[in-house]
Amino acid sequence: MHGPVNPKMGKKSALKKPALQPSAAIGPVVRGIAGHILAGARAVMTDPERSSQDAVHEFRRAMKEWRALMRLLAPFVADAERWRVEARDYARSLAHARDGQAALNAFDDVLKRGVVLSERTQQTIRGRIEQLRGSEERAVLTPDLQATIVGWIDGAAAAVEAWPLDPFDFSAIAAQLAVGYRDARRRMPSDWSLASDAELHAFRQRVVVHRYQMELVQPLWPRFGKMWTNEAERLRDRLGKCQDLAVLERLTGPRQPLAHWRSRLTAACAERRLQLTHRAARIARRLLAERPKAFRHRLEALWEEGR
């Protein structure tokens, strides 16, 4: 028997994250993983001490993890695709609330890399982005939407209890992990110097899925598994910074808040993007060097070794 998934668990109990291990039955652990993600998402959306900005960021991060799990479970859970799509839609409904913060992150990044602007200009640009960020947060995370999202989380937590996961074999998990790995590998740009923002974003989405899915099996080989997820996170970070730069560049377009500084900011963004893609390419080639079939066989061998 498996214990109930409690979407209202406190922060401390939500800290211990379940993971697959050969010594434990797979079904209850997968339910525990799902419950952990939902409990964390509920906690951030109902915490009165959190800012809207922080709540949006943490909820969107939790939904990326949830969607990665739903992709893995799609062949085995009839409504997994529905839960994945609904999570995506709720996360996208809050996406604009992150644009202001993304632009601030990118602006700070290019300043650290040597772009020369007067103190007054820096303050003016920062003030305009801050104003945009504040208006986005007020417009996006309304009390009604917040209540709707919490209700959706509670519904998802209840659905987890009915998932038919008890007769589960690890080879099925390994096959799905290999699918996530293969999808990331296929999205990797063949020519990084020519990759568009859209292509980098699509690749980053698949890297995020692979990174969260690999957390499920990290205990199989703890040191190497930790290194693997850390490398995936580093790749995600580089690609995320490229995405932040794209947001900043959009704000320099015609009739946009930063149009006056277009030439200086776009040049700085292009230079920084080149640096980031070069570093991302090196990480990606190391992380995704193995063929998917060999990757799957290695996972299965590690599982058998641990039994």
Summary of the structure (lengths in Angstrom):
residues: 307
radius of gyration: 20.9
end to end distance: 21.3
largest distance: 64.7
contacts: 968
relative contact order: 0.13
helix: 75%
strand: 0%
